[in-house]
Amino acid sequence: MDPATQGSKRHVGNGIMRETNARLPAWRSTVANAALATNHPLTTAPVSISIVFRFLRPKAHFNKSGLSPKAPLHLTSKQKGDIDKLSRAVLDALTGTLLHDDSQVVQLSAQKRYTTTNERPGALITIIPLSAT
């Protein structure tokens, strides 16, 4: 599943706010379920997190002989989202699953790129607990 962004909300009435990205709940659920499947206990320690967001290349990046030489190396498409909004969705999904709260994240590294031949779209998330002192 392609990663989804979190950020903008819209008012739907009676003080209720909804995320504008309809794919966000499914993405957050996917991340939370994967986090729970690790069977790691909830931590309250400060952590360093690295996230690599992986997206499928559009079909337009390919020609008859494979990847077009004109295909961009880096993923900068606005349709795929800002890296900060992608990260926010993951951090919120980790809250209550592996992290007590996303405020424990004291170091964050994030990258977005296209998948390679043997990869699926999604996110590779590495969490390193840091000493509390």
N, CA, C and O atoms as a printed pandas DataFrame, in Angstrom:
     atom_number atom_name residue_name chain_id  residue_number  x_coord  y_coord  z_coord
0              1         N          MET        A               1    0.845   -1.180    0.000
1              2        CA          MET        A               1    0.000    0.000    0.000
2              3         C          MET        A               1    0.885    1.237    0.000
3              4         O          MET        A               1    1.838    1.325    0.775
4              5         N          ASP        A               2    0.572    2.182   -0.862
5              6        CA          ASP        A               2    1.310    3.439   -0.865
6              7         C          ASP        A               2    1.090    4.167    0.451
7              8         O          ASP        A               2   -0.030    4.183    0.962
8              9         N          PRO        A               3    2.144    4.777    1.016
9             10        CA          PRO        A               3    1.973    5.570    2.230
10            11         C          PRO        A               3    0.990    6.723    2.011
11            12         O          PRO        A               3    0.838    7.223    0.897
12            13         N          ALA        A               4    0.336    7.126    3.082
13            14        CA          ALA        A               4   -0.636    8.226    3.021
14            15         C          ALA        A               4   -0.182    9.353    3.934
15            16         O          ALA        A               4    0.516    9.130    4.923
16            17         N          THR        A               5   -0.586   10.556    3.588
17            18        CA          THR        A               5   -0.214   11.735    4.365
18            19         C          THR        A               5   -1.261   12.059    5.428
19            20         O          THR        A               5   -2.428   11.675    5.339
20            21         N          GLN        A               6   -0.790   12.773    6.421
21            22        CA          GLN        A               6   -1.683   13.302    7.445
22            23         C          GLN        A               6   -1.362   14.773    7.583
23            24         O          GLN        A               6   -0.196   15.163    7.524
24            25         N          GLY        A               7   -2.352   15.571    7.760
25            26        CA          GLY        A               7   -2.069   16.986    7.919
26            27         C          GLY        A               7   -3.301   17.833    7.894
27            28         O          GLY        A               7   -3.774   18.287    8.936
28            29         N          SER        A               8   -3.823   18.050    6.720
29            30        CA          SER        A               8   -4.951   18.955    6.580
30            31         C          SER        A               8   -6.244   18.319    7.076
31            32         O          SER        A               8   -6.493   17.131    6.871
32            33         N          LYS        A               9   -7.049   19.129    7.725
33            34        CA          LYS        A               9   -8.355   18.684    8.204
34            35         C          LYS        A               9   -9.405   19.625    7.647
35            36         O          LYS        A               9   -9.116   20.760    7.270
36            37         N          ARG        A              10  -10.624   19.126    7.605
37            38        CA          ARG        A              10  -11.723   19.989    7.168
38            39         C          ARG        A              10  -12.835   19.897    8.202
39            40         O          ARG        A              10  -13.022   18.862    8.843
40            41         N          HIS        A              11  -13.553   20.969    8.351
41            42        CA          HIS        A              11  -14.658   21.047    9.300
42            43         C          HIS        A              11  -15.903   20.490    8.623
43            44         O          HIS        A              11  -16.272   20.929    7.534
44            45         N          VAL        A              12  -16.559   19.508    9.277
45            46        CA          VAL        A              12  -17.756   18.913    8.678
46            47         C          VAL        A              12  -19.031   19.306    9.428
47            48         O          VAL        A              12  -20.117   18.825    9.106
48            49         N          GLY        A              13  -18.898   20.176   10.422
49            50        CA          GLY        A              13  -20.071   20.649   11.158
50            51         C          GLY        A              13  -20.068   20.182   12.605
51            52         O          GLY        A              13  -19.444   19.176   12.943
52            53         N          ASN        A              14  -20.758   20.907   13.440
53            54        CA          ASN        A              14  -20.895   20.598   14.862
54            55         C          ASN        A              14  -19.553   20.404   15.557
55            56         O          ASN        A              14  -19.431   19.572   16.455
56            57         N          GLY        A              15  -18.541   21.176   15.141
57            58        CA          GLY        A              15  -17.222   21.096   15.763
58            59         C          GLY        A              15  -16.432   19.850   15.402
59            60         O          GLY        A              15  -15.406   19.576   16.025
60            61         N          ILE        A              16  -16.874   19.099   14.425
61            62        CA          ILE        A              16  -16.202   17.862   14.028
62            63         C          ILE        A              16  -15.229   18.158   12.902
63            64         O          ILE        A              16  -15.578   18.794   11.908
64            65         N          MET        A              17  -13.981   17.678   13.077
65            66        CA          MET        A              17  -12.942   17.838   12.066
66            67         C          MET        A              17  -12.608   16.459   11.506
67            68         O          MET        A              17  -12.536   15.484   12.254
68            69         N          ARG        A              18  -12.405   16.376   10.202
69            70        CA          ARG        A              18  -12.049   15.119    9.530
70            71         C          ARG        A              18  -10.777   15.339    8.714
71            72         O          ARG        A              18  -10.550   16.422    8.173
72            73         N          GLU        A              19   -9.956   14.299    8.635
73            74        CA          GLU        A              19   -8.782   14.340    7.767
74            75         C          GLU        A              19   -9.247   14.433    6.310
75            76         O          GLU        A              19  -10.249   13.824    5.936
76            77         N          THR        A              20   -8.530   15.184    5.506
77            78        CA          THR        A              20   -8.914   15.321    4.109
78            79         C          THR        A              20   -8.456   14.130    3.265
79            80         O          THR        A              20   -8.987   13.907    2.177
80            81         N          ASN        A              21   -7.481   13.366    3.750
81            82        CA          ASN        A              21   -6.987   12.215    3.004
82            83         C          ASN        A              21   -7.799   10.975    3.369
83            84         O          ASN        A              21   -7.694   10.468    4.486
84            85         N          ALA        A              22   -8.596   10.497    2.442
85            86        CA          ALA        A              22   -9.465    9.336    2.696
86            87         C          ALA        A              22   -8.667    8.048    2.901
87            88         O          ALA        A              22   -9.175    7.103    3.505
88            89         N          ARG        A              23   -7.423    7.994    2.406
89            90        CA          ARG        A              23   -6.611    6.786    2.559
90            91         C          ARG        A              23   -5.901    6.709    3.919
91            92         O          ARG        A              23   -5.338    5.670    4.264
92            93         N          LEU        A              24   -5.928    7.800    4.687
93            94        CA          LEU        A              24   -5.187    7.859    5.950
94            95         C          LEU        A              24   -5.597    6.785    6.955
95            96         O          LEU        A              24   -4.707    6.130    7.499
96            97         N          PRO        A              25   -6.881    6.559    7.241
97            98        CA          PRO        A              25   -7.230    5.540    8.246
98            99         C          PRO        A              25   -6.691    4.147    7.893
99           100         O          PRO        A              25   -6.198    3.443    8.774
100          101         N          ALA        A              26   -6.777    3.742    6.632
101          102        CA          ALA        A              26   -6.271    2.426    6.233
102          103         C          ALA        A              26   -4.754    2.365    6.376
103          104         O          ALA        A              26   -4.214    1.348    6.813
104          105         N          TRP        A              27   -4.060    3.445    6.013
105          106        CA          TRP        A              27   -2.597    3.488    6.133
106          107         C          TRP        A              27   -2.177    3.416    7.595
107          108         O          TRP        A              27   -1.295    2.636    7.953
108          109         N          ARG        A              28   -2.805    4.227    8.439
109          110        CA          ARG        A              28   -2.477    4.200    9.870
110          111         C          ARG        A              28   -2.727    2.821   10.456
111          112         O          ARG        A              28   -1.929    2.329   11.254
112          113         N          SER        A              29   -3.822    2.200   10.069
113          114        CA          SER        A              29   -4.150    0.860   10.552
114          115         C          SER        A              29   -3.092   -0.159   10.108
115          116         O          SER        A              29   -2.699   -1.022   10.893
116          117         N          THR        A              30   -2.635   -0.065    8.872
117          118        CA          THR        A              30   -1.595   -0.954    8.360
118          119         C          THR        A              30   -0.308   -0.800    9.177
119          120         O          THR        A              30    0.303   -1.795    9.566
120          121         N          VAL        A              31    0.100    0.440    9.433
121          122        CA          VAL        A              31    1.314    0.699   10.204
122          123         C          VAL        A              31    1.145    0.201   11.644
123          124         O          VAL        A              31    2.040   -0.450   12.182
124          125         N          ALA        A              32    0.014    0.502   12.261
125          126        CA          ALA        A              32   -0.228    0.081   13.646
126          127         C          ALA        A              32   -0.248   -1.442   13.764
127          128         O          ALA        A              32    0.321   -1.991   14.707
128          129         N          ASN        A              33   -0.889   -2.124   12.830
129          130        CA          ASN        A              33   -0.936   -3.592   12.864
130          131         C          ASN        A              33    0.449   -4.199   12.683
131          132         O          ASN        A              33    0.783   -5.181   13.345
132          133         N          ALA        A              34    1.253   -3.630   11.800
133          134        CA          ALA        A              34    2.622   -4.120   11.610
134          135         C          ALA        A              34    3.451   -3.883   12.866
135          136         O          ALA        A              34    4.266   -4.725   13.242
136          137         N          ALA        A              35    3.249   -2.750   13.508
137          138        CA          ALA        A              35    3.970   -2.452   14.757
138          139         C          ALA        A              35    3.590   -3.444   15.848
139          140         O          ALA        A              35    4.461   -3.959   16.550
140          141         N          LEU        A              36    2.305   -3.714   15.994
141          142        CA          LEU        A              36    1.845   -4.670   17.004
142          143         C          LEU        A              36    2.345   -6.083   16.709
143          144         O          LEU        A              36    2.614   -6.849   17.635
144          145         N          ALA        A              37    2.471   -6.432   15.436
145          146        CA          ALA        A              37    2.922   -7.768   15.047
146          147         C          ALA        A              37    4.374   -8.032   15.437
147          148         O          ALA        A              37    4.798   -9.186   15.486
148          149         N          THR        A              38    5.135   -6.983   15.714
149          150        CA          THR        A              38    6.528   -7.178   16.133
150          151         C          THR        A              38    6.614   -7.745   17.553
151          152         O          THR        A              38    7.646   -8.288   17.947
152          153         N          ASN        A              39    5.532   -7.619   18.313
153          154        CA          ASN        A              39    5.479   -8.067   19.708
154          155         C          ASN        A              39    6.484   -7.366   20.616
155          156         O          ASN        A              39    6.814   -7.872   21.689
156          157         N          HIS        A              40    6.973   -6.195   20.184
157          158        CA          HIS        A              40    7.841   -5.409   21.057
158          159         C          HIS        A              40    6.964   -4.677   22.062
159          160         O          HIS        A              40    5.877   -4.219   21.709
160          161         N          PRO        A              41    7.409   -4.559   23.291
161          162        CA          PRO        A              41    6.600   -3.848   24.292
162          163         C          PRO        A              41    6.577   -2.342   24.039
163          164         O          PRO        A              41    7.470   -1.781   23.405
164          165         N          LEU        A              42    5.549   -1.725   24.545
165          166        CA          LEU        A              42    5.413   -0.270   24.486
166          167         C          LEU        A              42    6.584    0.349   25.235
167          168         O          LEU        A              42    6.890   -0.075   26.349
168          169         N          THR        A              43    7.239    1.333   24.655
169          170        CA          THR        A              43    8.369    1.967   25.323
170          171         C          THR        A              43    8.038    3.403   25.703
171          172         O          THR        A              43    7.238    4.067   25.046
172          173         N          THR        A              44    8.656    3.858   26.754
173          174        CA          THR        A              44    8.533    5.259   27.170
174          175         C          THR        A              44    9.875    5.973   27.035
175          176         O          THR        A              44    9.994    7.148   27.383
176          177         N          ALA        A              45   10.889    5.260   26.527
177          178        CA          ALA        A              45   12.228    5.832   26.354
178          179         C          ALA        A              45   12.254    6.773   25.152
179          180         O          ALA        A              45   11.434    6.655   24.242
180          181         N          PRO        A              46   13.198    7.703   25.159
181          182        CA          PRO        A              46   13.390    8.513   23.954
182          183         C          PRO        A              46   13.872    7.606   22.819
183          184         O          PRO        A              46   14.593    6.638   23.060
184          185         N          VAL        A              47   13.474    7.919   21.584
185          186        CA          VAL        A              47   13.825    7.068   20.451
186          187         C          VAL        A              47   14.315    7.888   19.268
187          188         O          VAL        A              47   14.012    9.072   19.120
188          189         N          SER        A              48   15.092    7.199   18.430
189          190        CA          SER        A              48   15.489    7.708   17.123
190          191         C          SER        A              48   14.729    6.871   16.103
191          192         O          SER        A              48   14.698    5.645   16.206
192          193         N          ILE        A              49   14.123    7.516   15.128
193          194        CA          ILE        A              49   13.332    6.799   14.123
194          195         C          ILE        A              49   13.822    7.158   12.725
195          196         O          ILE        A              49   14.086    8.318   12.408
196          197         N          SER        A              50   13.934    6.125   11.907
197          198        CA          SER        A              50   14.258    6.288   10.490
198          199         C          SER        A              50   13.103    5.701    9.686
199          200         O          SER        A              50   12.660    4.585    9.957
200          201         N          ILE        A              51   12.618    6.446    8.706
201          202        CA          ILE        A              51   11.513    5.984    7.868
202          203         C          ILE        A              51   11.905    6.149    6.401
203          204         O          ILE        A              51   12.307    7.231    5.973
204          205         N          VAL        A              52   11.781    5.061    5.640
205          206        CA          VAL        A              52   11.983    5.125    4.196
206          207         C          VAL        A              52   10.629    4.837    3.558
207          208         O          VAL        A              52   10.140    3.709    3.612
208          209         N          PHE        A              53   10.031    5.849    2.959
209          210        CA          PHE        A              53    8.748    5.709    2.276
210          211         C          PHE        A              53    9.020    5.238    0.854
211          212         O          PHE        A              53    9.814    5.841    0.132
212          213         N          ARG        A              54    8.353    4.151    0.454
213          214        CA          ARG        A              54    8.574    3.580   -0.874
214          215         C          ARG        A              54    7.277    3.637   -1.679
215          216         O          ARG        A              54    6.220    3.210   -1.214
216          217         N          PHE        A              55    7.381    4.174   -2.898
217          218        CA          PHE        A              55    6.230    4.327   -3.789
218          219         C          PHE        A              55    6.520    3.634   -5.121
219          220         O          PHE        A              55    7.660    3.603   -5.585
220          221         N          LEU        A              56    5.466    3.080   -5.726
221          222        CA          LEU        A              56    5.597    2.510   -7.064
222          223         C          LEU        A              56    5.834    3.625   -8.072
223          224         O          LEU        A              56    5.273    4.714   -7.950
224          225         N          ARG        A              57    6.659    3.350   -9.057
225          226        CA          ARG        A              57    6.859    4.312  -10.137
226          227         C          ARG        A              57    5.613    4.326  -11.022
227          228         O          ARG        A              57    4.996    3.280  -11.222
228          229         N          PRO        A              58    5.236    5.472  -11.547
229          230        CA          PRO        A              58    4.130    5.523  -12.510
230          231         C          PRO        A              58    4.509    4.772  -13.795
231          232         O          PRO        A              58    5.684    4.700  -14.156
232          233         N          LYS        A              59    3.523    4.228  -14.464
233          234        CA          LYS        A              59    3.770    3.503  -15.717
234          235         C          LYS        A              59    4.412    4.400  -16.769
235          236         O          LYS        A              59    5.119    3.912  -17.652
236          237         N          ALA        A              60    4.176    5.691  -16.684
237          238        CA          ALA        A              60    4.749    6.628  -17.643
238          239         C          ALA        A              60    6.278    6.718  -17.540
239          240         O          ALA        A              60    6.924    7.252  -18.442
240          241         N          HIS        A              61    6.855    6.204  -16.459
241          242        CA          HIS        A              61    8.313    6.229  -16.298
242          243         C          HIS        A              61    8.996    5.113  -17.091
243          244         O          HIS        A              61   10.224    5.054  -17.156
244          245         N          PHE        A              62    8.201    4.237  -17.687
245          246        CA          PHE        A              62    8.752    3.088  -18.405
246          247         C          PHE        A              62    8.465    3.189  -19.897
247          248         O          PHE        A              62    7.479    3.788  -20.325
248          249         N          ASN        A              63    9.357    2.586  -20.674
249          250        CA          ASN        A              63    9.122    2.456  -22.109
250          251         C          ASN        A              63    9.279    0.973  -22.455
251          252         O          ASN        A              63    9.338    0.134  -21.557
252          253         N          LYS        A              64    9.347    0.645  -23.742
253          254        CA          LYS        A              64    9.409   -0.759  -24.162
254          255         C          LYS        A              64   10.636   -1.494  -23.629
255          256         O          LYS        A              64   10.587   -2.705  -23.417
256          257         N          SER        A              65   11.721   -0.782  -23.416
257          258        CA          SER        A              65   12.953   -1.437  -22.973
258          259         C          SER        A              65   13.198   -1.310  -21.468
259          260         O          SER        A              65   14.270   -1.681  -20.991
260          261         N          GLY        A              66   12.242   -0.805  -20.725
261          262        CA          GLY        A              66   12.399   -0.692  -19.270
262          263         C          GLY        A              66   12.234    0.738  -18.799
263          264         O          GLY        A              66   11.433    1.501  -19.339
264          265         N          LEU        A              67   13.004    1.087  -17.786
265          266        CA          LEU        A              67   12.919    2.431  -17.212
266          267         C          LEU        A              67   13.453    3.457  -18.203
267          268         O          LEU        A              67   14.565    3.327  -18.716
268          269         N          SER        A              68   12.658    4.457  -18.456
269          270        CA          SER        A              68   13.037    5.505  -19.394
270          271         C          SER        A              68   14.192    6.326  -18.828
271          272         O          SER        A              68   14.216    6.613  -17.631
272          273         N          PRO        A              69   15.152    6.708  -19.675
273          274        CA          PRO        A              69   16.250    7.569  -19.211
274          275         C          PRO        A              69   15.749    8.933  -18.726
275          276         O          PRO        A              69   16.439    9.628  -17.981
276          277         N          LYS        A              70   14.549    9.302  -19.154
277          278        CA          LYS        A              70   13.971   10.585  -18.748
278          279         C          LYS        A              70   13.231   10.498  -17.404
279          280         O          LYS        A              70   12.814   11.519  -16.859
280          281         N          ALA        A              71   13.070    9.291  -16.879
281          282        CA          ALA        A              71   12.361    9.119  -15.602
282          283         C          ALA        A              71   13.150    9.798  -14.478
283          284         O          ALA        A              71   14.372    9.665  -14.414
284          285         N          PRO        A              72   12.469   10.513  -13.607
285          286        CA          PRO        A              72   13.184   11.204  -12.528
286          287         C          PRO        A              72   13.814   10.228  -11.541
287          288         O          PRO        A              72   13.263    9.162  -11.264
288          289         N          LEU        A              73   14.966   10.607  -11.017
289          290        CA          LEU        A              73   15.656    9.793  -10.023
290          291         C          LEU        A              73   14.980    9.924   -8.656
291          292         O          LEU        A              73   14.821    8.936   -7.939
292          293         N          HIS        A              74   14.585   11.149   -8.304
293          294        CA          HIS        A              74   14.002   11.421   -6.992
294          295         C          HIS        A              74   12.493   11.637   -7.086
295          296         O          HIS        A              74   11.982   12.173   -8.070
296          297         N          LEU        A              75   11.809   11.212   -6.052
297          298        CA          LEU        A              75   10.353   11.348   -6.000
298          299         C          LEU        A              75   10.009   12.706   -5.388
299          300         O          LEU        A              75   10.147   12.902   -4.181
300          301         N          THR        A              76    9.570   13.619   -6.207
301          302        CA          THR        A              76    9.199   14.952   -5.722
302          303         C          THR        A              76    7.749   15.287   -6.027
303          304         O          THR        A              76    7.335   16.438   -5.892
304          305         N          SER        A              77    6.981   14.295   -6.434
305          306        CA          SER        A              77    5.593   14.507   -6.824
306          307         C          SER        A              77    4.754   15.030   -5.661
307          308         O          SER        A              77    4.790   14.481   -4.560
308          309         N          LYS        A              78    4.005   16.090   -5.916
309          310        CA          LYS        A              78    3.095   16.626   -4.896
310          311         C          LYS        A              78    1.979   15.647   -4.577
311          312         O          LYS        A              78    1.451   15.652   -3.465
312          313         N          GLN        A              79    1.609   14.799   -5.546
313          314        CA          GLN        A              79    0.526   13.832   -5.326
314          315         C          GLN        A              79    0.912   12.800   -4.275
315          316         O          GLN        A              79    0.033   12.260   -3.604
316          317         N          LYS        A              80    2.196   12.511   -4.112
317          318        CA          LYS        A              80    2.643   11.514   -3.133
318          319         C          LYS        A              80    2.782   12.106   -1.744
319          320         O          LYS        A              80    2.841   11.363   -0.765
320          321         N          GLY        A              81    2.834   13.409   -1.637
321          322        CA          GLY        A              81    2.803   14.054   -0.339
322          323         C          GLY        A              81    4.123   14.626    0.137
323          324         O          GLY        A              81    5.200   14.255   -0.327
324          325         N          ASP        A              82    3.997   15.540    1.077
325          326        CA          ASP        A              82    5.157   16.136    1.726
326          327         C          ASP        A              82    5.723   15.143    2.734
327          328         O          ASP        A              82    4.978   14.400    3.373
328          329         N          ILE        A              83    7.030   15.135    2.869
329          330        CA          ILE        A              83    7.675   14.178    3.753
330          331         C          ILE        A              83    7.271   14.384    5.220
331          332         O          ILE        A              83    7.212   13.424    5.989
332          333         N          ASP        A              84    6.995   15.623    5.602
333          334        CA          ASP        A              84    6.590   15.867    6.993
334          335         C          ASP        A              84    5.190   15.311    7.267
335          336         O          ASP        A              84    4.930   14.802    8.357
336          337         N          LYS        A              85    4.295   15.404    6.291
337          338        CA          LYS        A              85    2.939   14.861    6.486
338          339         C          LYS        A              85    2.937   13.335    6.421
339          340         O          LYS        A              85    2.141   12.689    7.103
340          341         N          LEU        A              86    3.816   12.756    5.611
341          342        CA          LEU        A              86    3.967   11.300    5.588
342          343         C          LEU        A              86    4.491   10.812    6.941
343          344         O          LEU        A              86    4.000    9.825    7.490
344          345         N          SER        A              87    5.489   11.514    7.466
345          346        CA          SER        A              87    6.085   11.133    8.757
346          347         C          SER        A              87    5.073   11.269    9.891
347          348         O          SER        A              87    5.014   10.418   10.778
348          349         N          ARG        A              88    4.293   12.319    9.863
349          350        CA          ARG        A              88    3.295   12.542   10.920
350          351         C          ARG        A              88    2.292   11.391   10.992
351          352         O          ARG        A              88    1.892   10.982   12.082
352          353         N          ALA        A              89    1.889   10.874    9.841
353          354        CA          ALA        A              89    0.941    9.760    9.812
354          355         C          ALA        A              89    1.549    8.514   10.452
355          356         O          ALA        A              89    0.866    7.803   11.190
356          357         N          VAL        A              90    2.824    8.243   10.177
357          358        CA          VAL        A              90    3.490    7.076   10.757
358          359         C          VAL        A              90    3.661    7.254   12.259
359          360         O          VAL        A              90    3.376    6.334   13.026
360          361         N          LEU        A              91    4.120    8.417   12.684
361          362        CA          LEU        A              91    4.352    8.637   14.116
362          363         C          LEU        A              91    3.059    8.519   14.913
363          364         O          LEU        A              91    3.058    7.972   16.016
364          365         N          ASP        A              92    1.969    9.023   14.369
365          366        CA          ASP        A              92    0.686    8.886   15.063
366          367         C          ASP        A              92    0.238    7.431   15.113
367          368         O          ASP        A              92   -0.379    7.011   16.092
368          369         N          ALA        A              93    0.540    6.654   14.071
369          370        CA          ALA        A              93    0.177    5.228   14.064
370          371         C          ALA        A              93    1.011    4.440   15.070
371          372         O          ALA        A              93    0.546    3.433   15.604
372          373         N          LEU        A              94    2.237    4.888   15.333
373          374        CA          LEU        A              94    3.101    4.198   16.299
374          375         C          LEU        A              94    2.741    4.529   17.740
375          376         O          LEU        A              94    3.080    3.784   18.660
376          377         N          THR        A              95    2.049    5.654   17.932
377          378        CA          THR        A              95    1.627    6.042   19.273
378          379         C          THR        A              95    0.599    5.038   19.795
379          380         O          THR        A              95   -0.439    4.804   19.175
380          381         N          GLY        A              96    0.911    4.462   20.933
381          382        CA          GLY        A              96    0.026    3.470   21.536
382          383         C          GLY        A              96    0.297    2.051   21.060
383          384         O          GLY        A              96   -0.321    1.109   21.557
384          385         N          THR        A              97    1.211    1.877   20.106
385          386        CA          THR        A              97    1.559    0.534   19.635
386          387         C          THR        A              97    2.977    0.178   20.073
387          388         O          THR        A              97    3.182   -0.805   20.785
388          389         N          LEU        A              98    3.951    0.977   19.649
389          390        CA          LEU        A              98    5.332    0.781   20.075
390          391         C          LEU        A              98    5.824    1.927   20.953
391          392         O          LEU        A              98    6.725    1.748   21.774
392          393         N          LEU        A              99    5.230    3.097   20.776
393          394        CA          LEU        A              99    5.604    4.279   21.548
394          395         C          LEU        A              99    4.450    4.696   22.446
395          396         O          LEU        A              99    3.283    4.635   22.059
396          397         N          HIS        A             100    4.801    5.119   23.647
397          398        CA          HIS        A             100    3.759    5.653   24.529
398          399         C          HIS        A             100    3.178    6.922   23.905
399          400         O          HIS        A             100    1.967    7.141   23.927
400          401         N          ASP        A             101    4.071    7.760   23.344
401          402        CA          ASP        A             101    3.634    8.998   22.700
402          403         C          ASP        A             101    4.680    9.402   21.671
403          404         O          ASP        A             101    5.868    9.151   21.875
404          405         N          ASP        A             102    4.267   10.017   20.578
405          406        CA          ASP        A             102    5.243   10.387   19.557
406          407         C          ASP        A             102    6.150   11.538   19.984
407          408         O          ASP        A             102    7.092   11.870   19.264
408          409         N          SER        A             103    5.890   12.148   21.129
409          410        CA          SER        A             103    6.798   13.175   21.653
410          411         C          SER        A             103    8.122   12.551   22.111
411          412         O          SER        A             103    9.085   13.277   22.361
412          413         N          GLN        A             104    8.186   11.228   22.224
413          414        CA          GLN        A             104    9.421   10.522   22.597
414          415         C          GLN        A             104   10.445   10.545   21.468
415          416         O          GLN        A             104   11.624   10.276   21.696
416          417         N          VAL        A             105   10.006   10.864   20.251
417          418        CA          VAL        A             105   10.917   10.883   19.112
418          419         C          VAL        A             105   11.797   12.125   19.234
419          420         O          VAL        A             105   11.318   13.255   19.135
420          421         N          VAL        A             106   13.096   11.891   19.451
421          422        CA          VAL        A             106   14.040   13.001   19.600
422          423         C          VAL        A             106   14.937   13.140   18.376
423          424         O          VAL        A             106   15.654   14.129   18.228
424          425         N          GLN        A             107   14.889   12.142   17.505
425          426        CA          GLN        A             107   15.649   12.196   16.264
426          427         C          GLN        A             107   14.828   11.496   15.193
427          428         O          GLN        A             107   14.314   10.399   15.412
428          429         N          LEU        A             108   14.704   12.138   14.025
429          430        CA          LEU        A             108   13.891   11.584   12.945
430          431         C          LEU        A             108   14.613   11.755   11.618
431          432         O          LEU        A             108   15.072   12.845   11.275
432          433         N          SER        A             109   14.704   10.655   10.882
433          434        CA          SER        A             109   15.255   10.678    9.531
434          435         C          SER        A             109   14.178   10.125    8.615
435          436         O          SER        A             109   13.615    9.065    8.890
436          437         N          ALA        A             110   13.884   10.831    7.527
437          438        CA          ALA        A             110   12.835   10.384    6.607
438          439         C          ALA        A             110   13.300   10.558    5.173
439          440         O          ALA        A             110   13.986   11.522    4.830
440          441         N          GLN        A             111   12.910    9.601    4.347
441          442        CA          GLN        A             111   13.265    9.612    2.933
442          443         C          GLN        A             111   12.077    9.086    2.153
443          444         O          GLN        A             111   11.386    8.181    2.621
444          445         N          LYS        A             112   11.823    9.633    0.970
445          446        CA          LYS        A             112   10.819    9.051    0.085
446          447         C          LYS        A             112   11.484    8.741   -1.243
447          448         O          LYS        A             112   12.259    9.535   -1.775
448          449         N          ARG        A             113   11.158    7.555   -1.769
449          450        CA          ARG        A             113   11.780    7.116   -3.006
450          451         C          ARG        A             113   10.869    6.125   -3.717
451          452         O          ARG        A             113    9.854    5.678   -3.182
452          453         N          TYR        A             114   11.269    5.800   -4.941
453          454        CA          TYR        A             114   10.549    4.792   -5.711
454          455         C          TYR        A             114   11.028    3.401   -5.299
455          456         O          TYR        A             114   12.172    3.228   -4.877
456          457         N          THR        A             115   10.147    2.420   -5.427
457          458        CA          THR        A             115   10.523    1.044   -5.132
458          459         C          THR        A             115   11.535    0.548   -6.159
459          460         O          THR        A             115   11.577    1.019   -7.296
460          461         N          THR        A             116   12.344   -0.408   -5.732
461          462        CA          THR        A             116   13.224   -1.106   -6.664
462          463         C          THR        A             116   12.455   -2.334   -7.153
463          464         O          THR        A             116   11.310   -2.548   -6.755
464          465         N          THR        A             117   13.060   -3.116   -7.986
465          466        CA          THR        A             117   12.389   -4.248   -8.640
466          467         C          THR        A             117   11.724   -5.217   -7.663
467          468         O          THR        A             117   10.599   -5.654   -7.905
468          469         N          ASN        A             118   12.389   -5.554   -6.578
469          470        CA          ASN        A             118   11.870   -6.579   -5.656
470          471         C          ASN        A             118   11.189   -6.016   -4.420
471          472         O          ASN        A             118   10.944   -6.756   -3.468
472          473         N          GLU        A             119   10.882   -4.743   -4.409
473          474        CA          GLU        A             119   10.259   -4.126   -3.242
474          475         C          GLU        A             119    8.773   -3.864   -3.472
475          476         O          GLU        A             119    8.306   -3.708   -4.600
476          477         N          ARG        A             120    8.059   -3.823   -2.363
477          478        CA          ARG        A             120    6.659   -3.417   -2.397
478          479         C          ARG        A             120    6.563   -1.989   -1.880
479          480         O          ARG        A             120    7.434   -1.546   -1.132
480          481         N          PRO        A             121    5.525   -1.265   -2.264
481          482        CA          PRO        A             121    5.342    0.081   -1.705
482          483         C          PRO        A             121    5.010   -0.026   -0.216
483          484         O          PRO        A             121    4.507   -1.049    0.248
484          485         N          GLY        A             122    5.295    1.027    0.510
485          486        CA          GLY        A             122    5.035    1.059    1.952
486          487         C          GLY        A             122    6.093    1.884    2.647
487          488         O          GLY        A             122    6.578    2.877    2.106
488          489         N          ALA        A             123    6.447    1.467    3.847
489          490        CA          ALA        A             123    7.455    2.188    4.613
490          491         C          ALA        A             123    8.313    1.200    5.383
491          492         O          ALA        A             123    7.813    0.225    5.944
492          493         N          LEU        A             124    9.602    1.465    5.401
493          494        CA          LEU        A             124   10.540    0.704    6.210
494          495         C          LEU        A             124   10.849    1.583    7.412
495          496         O          LEU        A             124   11.424    2.662    7.271
496          497         N          ILE        A             125   10.465    1.119    8.590
497          498        CA          ILE        A             125   10.568    1.924    9.801
498          499         C          ILE        A             125   11.544    1.259   10.767
499          500         O          ILE        A             125   11.399    0.083   11.100
500          501         N          THR        A             126   12.538    2.024   11.211
501          502        CA          THR        A             126   13.508    1.540   12.192
502          503         C          THR        A             126   13.414    2.420   13.422
503          504         O          THR        A             126   13.497    3.645   13.334
504          505         N          ILE        A             127   13.240    1.779   14.573
505          506        CA          ILE        A             127   13.136    2.500   15.835
506          507         C          ILE        A             127   14.283    2.067   16.717
507          508         O          ILE        A             127   14.460    0.876   16.971
508          509         N          ILE        A             128   15.072    3.032   17.193
509          510        CA          ILE        A             128   16.190    2.734   18.082
510          511         C          ILE        A             128   15.947    3.447   19.404
511          512         O          ILE        A             128   15.944    4.676   19.461
512          513         N          PRO        A             129   15.739    2.665   20.481
513          514        CA          PRO        A             129   15.602    3.288   21.804
514          515         C          PRO        A             129   16.937    3.919   22.220
515          516         O          PRO        A             129   17.999    3.337   21.995
516          517         N          LEU        A             130   16.881    5.079   22.809
517          518        CA          LEU        A             130   18.071    5.770   23.286
518          519         C          LEU        A             130   18.096    5.716   24.800
519          520         O          LEU        A             130   17.057    5.530   25.435
520          521         N          SER        A             131   19.249    5.873   25.372
521          522        CA          SER        A             131   19.328    5.824   26.839
522          523         C          SER        A             131   18.545    6.997   27.420
523          524         O          SER        A             131   18.508    8.083   26.840
524          525         N          ALA        A             132   17.937    6.769   28.544
525          526        CA          ALA        A             132   17.097    7.783   29.180
526          527         C          ALA        A             132   17.912    8.868   29.871
527          528         O          ALA        A             132   17.358    9.883   30.291
528          529         N          THR        A             133   19.212    8.667   29.993
529          530        CA          THR        A             133   20.030    9.664   30.684
530          531         C          THR        A             133   20.809   10.519   29.732
531          532         O          THR        A             133   21.547   11.406   30.162
